[in-house]
Amino acid sequence: MSCRRVLSMGLVVAGLSSIGCAGAADMRPSPTSPSTEQQADSDGNVARPPQPPGPEPPPATGTCVVEQAQWAIGRPASSSLLERARVDATASIARFIRPNEAITMEYSPARLNLYLDEQDVVRGVVCG
């Protein structure tokens, strides 16, 4: 046997081997083909199994009591002041609102809003 013939046969064998591997890959289920747990309707659409619900938002500890956080007026803004005012007002969440700052306007009875002036001093305390 000549070298050329051996080389040619080696290439043929390698080529056939790769075709065989490619064919095996085609046997795997595609993401759109129904598995044993999924059923396709008459149009071929796959019904997905029910998904678990997303994480629950933190429970509201109660409504905000603005009178219990009035002490914050006149004090400089800080993360510790915000947290102390939130706890004192029994609010679930609290935020600072700076002048001309864009904010969400939905009403939340468990939220404490601390309005700041240009020097980051609390000028107003409101629930909502």
C-alpha positions as CSV (number, residue, x, y, z in Angstrom):
1,M,0.0,0.0,0.0
2,S,1.3,3.4,-0.9
3,C,1.5,6.3,1.6
4,R,-1.1,8.2,-0.5
5,R,-3.6,5.4,-0.3
6,V,-3.2,5.1,3.5
7,L,-3.6,8.8,3.9
8,S,-6.7,8.8,1.8
9,M,-8.3,6.0,3.7
10,G,-7.4,7.8,7.0
11,L,-9.2,10.9,5.7
12,V,-12.3,8.9,4.7
13,V,-12.4,7.2,8.2
14,A,-12.1,10.6,9.9
15,G,-14.8,12.1,7.7
16,L,-17.2,9.2,8.4
17,S,-16.5,9.4,12.1
18,S,-17.4,13.1,12.2
19,I,-20.6,12.5,10.2
20,G,-21.5,9.8,12.7
21,C,-21.0,12.3,15.6
22,A,-23.0,14.9,13.9
23,G,-25.8,12.5,13.4
24,A,-25.8,11.6,17.1
25,A,-26.1,15.3,18.0
26,D,-29.3,15.5,15.8
27,M,-30.8,12.8,18.1
28,R,-30.9,15.1,21.1
29,P,-34.3,16.8,21.7
30,S,-34.4,20.3,20.5
31,P,-35.5,23.1,23.0
32,T,-38.8,23.4,21.1
33,S,-39.6,19.7,20.9
34,P,-41.9,18.5,23.7
35,S,-40.3,16.4,26.4
36,T,-42.0,13.7,28.3
37,E,-43.2,16.3,30.8
38,Q,-44.5,18.7,28.1
39,Q,-47.4,18.2,25.7
40,A,-47.8,19.8,22.4
41,D,-51.3,21.0,21.2
42,S,-52.6,20.4,17.6
43,D,-50.6,23.5,16.4
44,G,-47.3,22.2,17.8
45,N,-47.2,24.7,20.6
46,V,-45.7,23.4,23.8
47,A,-47.5,23.9,27.0
48,R,-44.9,24.6,29.7
49,P,-45.3,23.3,33.2
50,P,-46.4,25.8,35.8
51,Q,-43.6,28.0,37.1
52,P,-43.0,28.7,40.8
53,P,-44.2,32.1,41.9
54,G,-41.6,34.9,42.2
55,P,-40.3,36.1,45.5
56,E,-42.8,37.8,47.7
57,P,-42.4,41.5,48.6
58,P,-41.5,42.2,52.2
59,P,-44.7,42.2,54.3
60,A,-46.0,45.5,55.4
61,T,-45.4,45.9,59.1
62,G,-48.2,48.4,59.3
63,T,-49.1,51.8,58.2
64,C,-46.9,54.8,58.6
65,V,-47.5,57.0,61.6
66,V,-46.0,60.3,60.5
67,E,-46.3,62.0,64.0
68,Q,-43.7,59.5,65.4
69,A,-41.0,60.7,62.9
70,Q,-41.5,64.5,63.2
71,W,-38.4,64.7,65.3
72,A,-36.3,64.3,62.0
73,I,-37.3,67.8,60.8
74,G,-34.3,70.1,60.9
75,R,-31.7,67.3,61.0
76,P,-29.2,66.6,58.3
77,A,-29.9,63.6,56.1
78,S,-28.0,60.4,56.7
79,S,-28.7,56.7,56.3
80,S,-29.0,56.2,60.1
81,L,-31.5,59.1,60.3
82,L,-33.6,57.5,57.5
83,E,-33.7,54.1,59.2
84,R,-34.4,55.5,62.7
85,A,-37.3,57.6,61.3
86,R,-38.6,54.6,59.4
87,V,-38.6,52.4,62.5
88,D,-40.2,55.1,64.7
89,A,-42.9,55.7,62.1
90,T,-43.5,51.9,61.9
91,A,-43.1,52.2,58.1
92,S,-42.0,49.4,55.9
93,I,-39.9,51.6,53.7
94,A,-38.6,55.1,53.7
95,R,-36.9,57.4,51.2
96,F,-35.4,60.9,51.0
97,I,-36.9,63.2,48.4
98,R,-34.6,66.0,47.2
99,P,-35.8,69.3,45.5
100,N,-36.7,68.7,41.8
101,E,-36.0,65.0,42.1
102,A,-38.2,62.7,39.9
103,I,-40.1,60.3,42.1
104,T,-42.8,57.6,41.7
105,M,-46.2,59.0,42.7
106,E,-48.1,55.9,43.7
107,Y,-49.4,56.1,47.2
108,S,-48.0,53.6,49.7
109,P,-49.5,53.8,53.2
110,A,-46.5,52.0,54.6
111,R,-43.9,54.4,53.2
112,L,-42.2,57.3,54.9
113,N,-41.1,60.2,52.8
114,L,-38.5,62.7,54.1
115,Y,-38.3,65.9,52.1
116,L,-34.9,67.5,52.0
117,D,-33.8,71.1,51.1
118,E,-30.8,72.0,49.0
119,Q,-28.5,71.5,52.0
120,D,-29.8,67.9,52.6
121,V,-31.7,69.0,55.7
122,V,-35.1,67.4,56.4
123,R,-37.8,70.0,55.9
124,G,-40.9,67.7,55.8
125,V,-42.1,64.3,56.8
126,V,-45.0,62.7,55.1
127,C,-46.4,59.1,54.8
128,G,-47.6,57.8,51.5
